[in-house]
Structures are given as C-alpha cells and as structure tokens.
C-alpha cells in the first residue's frame, strides 16, 4: 500500500526480490516513463516542423506494405517453427551425419548477419539456380525462415533438455519406444518451457523482416522508403513505419510476458 | 520367481562396477540387494531391468534369458515393473493418466480397459481420491505409491524397486514399505535394492550383499543378519546397524 512518497518511487524493500510494487506505483511510473518519451518525441517534432499530411498522402502505399509484412511474417512464422523443430530433432538424431549437419547449419546461420544472409541467398543461391523475379518473395520468406529457425531450434533444444533425464529413464523402463517417449513424455513437458520464448522470437521475426527491403520486396520498410523518396520527406514516413511495426509487435511481446508468468505460477 | 545370473560383468570405462556376479535362485519371492553405496546394487538391478547392457555374462528371469538387443530388450522392459528412487511419475499427467498412458500406448489396452485397471489399482492402494491430482499436488509417499501402482497395473512378471524410499522422510518411508509388504503378501515377486536393513530382514527370503561389484554373501536373511559368514558382511552390518 502507498503510505509515503517513497512507496511511489522505490521498489518494496526487504529480502524478497520478487515482490511486485503496488499497482498505483506501477501505473504512476509507467505513465512517467511514457510521458518522458512522448515529451522527447514532441520536442523533436516541434523543432523539425513535421508535416503529417505527407503520411496521409502515401497511406495506401504504406498500408499495402504493412499487409505484405503481415503476410510474409505469417508464412515465415509457420515455416520457421516447423524448421526449428526439425532442426532441433536432427541435432539429437542417432544418424551422426544428420546431427552434425544440423549443428553446423545452426551455428553458421546464427553467426551470420541476416542482411548478409539475405544477399547471399538471393544473389548467390538464387543466381546459381538462375531463378527469376517471381521467386523473390518465396526466397525472401525462405531466408528469414531459415534465419529464425536456427534460433527457434535452440529454443526447442533447451526445452527438450529441460526435461529431466529421470523422466526419459522412467519412460524407457516402462518400455516406451523412442518416438513414444518424445510424443508422450518429452514434447508435452518441453512445450510449456518453450512457448514464452517462442512467442518472443516471433517479435524478432517481424522486426527482422524489415531487412527484406534490401532485395526489393515491397514490405512495410520498402514501401516507406519508396514513399519518402517520392516526396523527399523521410522523417514522417519513418514515424509511420515505427508505428506499423509496434502495432504488430507490442501485443505479441505482452502475450509472451503473460505466458511466461502463467507457466511460472503453474509449476 | 527364478533368477539366474552367470558371470555378469559391467564396466563403465576402466571402472568395473559388476565383477563376475553369479546368482542362481528358484522359488524365491523377494530378493533384497543390500551393501555399501557404489557396491553395484543399482547397476545390477538396472541390468535385470534391461536398462543397462552387461559387457559379458548372461541373465535369465523365470528361465527366459534376456537378449541384450534393442527390440528384445524393449519387450523385456515391458514385462517387468520398475520403480526408481524418485521422480518416477510424469509431472504433466494426473496420477490416473500416469497409469493409463503406458497401459494404452505400450500394452495396447483400450481406453476403457486401461481406466478400469488403473482405477482398480488405485482403489486397492487407497489412492482413488488422489487420482485426478498431478504429482506436484501429492506427497512424496503418495507419489511413490502411485509409481508402484503404475508398475503393478501392467501385471509384470517381477517388480524391481531401486531404493524406493531413499528420498522420503521416515513417516512416508513407512507408508511405502507397508505397500511393498502388501505386494509380497499378494504373492508378487520382488527384487529390491534397499538401505532399510530391518525391512530387508523382515520381508526378503533371500538377501544378497554386494560390495565392490561382487556378491560378498547371499543367503536367507537369518543367515546374513544372524550369523554372517563373510568378513565384508560383518563389517558392513556392524557399520550400518551401529546407530
């Protein structure tokens, strides 16, 4: 409860770190942070003499780009989750060639900047295969799916490894086959561990998709760049751009937080 | 049950944990494996359970030799009930589901049959009220009793218990030991690794003392605890029975 001004600005003191501050203090401080940020933005806007009409003029173009971003990320979400799952299983395969292929692939992809990967796959692999312009979007989706799948496979791997050895031993002793052990023992238990970080990775995927603009995929970032080069006004469109991504990412980030809390309390 | 082990050897790297163990028993209902920690009791039990491959030697349960290859071993594991020290149950499933899952998926019972068998077993062990609780909501003793119920529900030819009470406090230990005693009285065949000397003495009809990977002495409990012949047995018992 709020008794003095200290309660409003300081976290509850005491031995426990996990005690949540009172709701009033939370609301007050979140509002304070938002006010500070908005004030900073306003100061910038006033000194820059922004012209919001510019955004209105290119609203159709921006909205089309936003829809493309939603579509790309929806496909990439499914592909990268499936790909990450397969890569995580491959890393535990009995077939050593498969296991090390997956491990090497994951390490290389995770250690390469996405921008470089996009260039390499589109100009390198795409060029070698001699594929035409029609493949641009498909290759873009595949590239970003591969990139996120490498991270997602690590999330799955950690989830699988979080299931205790004694559980696997127990299943083995009862005569479960390897596949049954995964299906009925490991995966259901790993699922709750994996869901919050997996949803969090989706936020990264949406943000990372902006890099696809470099190979002329007309998603949100590309549309904003197009728009600003048409009217020579960068700043306003970049505001709209940021807003377009935030609308997608913030709800998902909050959902991930919520899942994390829910599963923490259940165990 | 009949149990025959011939020259069983198990090495982990350069470490020989089971060194030419021979056991030849017939008509025994409860075998207790006792001995100092690291003496090889659990490893021997795991070899009998089909969870560990011996480097050499042979094991036969009820006259049937265990083939140490993947397919045959899977069938063997399905024919015995194994209970570990702790963490036996699947935490994401209720007590009831913990029992029905192996019945349905491993033993091919129908849903209704599995449910019948599981509920019957739980009722017999006075656990029916807890059937819809997850392991986290059960006490340590209840968890272990459900684990034993799960091992029994498949109608195993022999029940293997690896220190089933080592992780429990004395009160819960008593509750689990009572249940094991009931199993014995029902005529179930048991092989039990235990540190509970009094229990081994009362329940087992054969006691084997393992030290340094070999059997120091095997015989009826009156002999092992009353007039031990081997020096290893005497010194082990004098140490554990001192307090």
Interface residues (C-beta under 8 A of the other chain):
Chain A: X164 X166 X167 X169 X170 X171 X172 X173 X174 X175 X176 X177 X180 X184 X185 X188 X189 X192 X267
Chain B: X49 X51 X74 X75 X77 X78 X82 X84 X86 X87 X88 X89 X90 X91 X92 X101 X102 X105 X106 X136 X150 X154
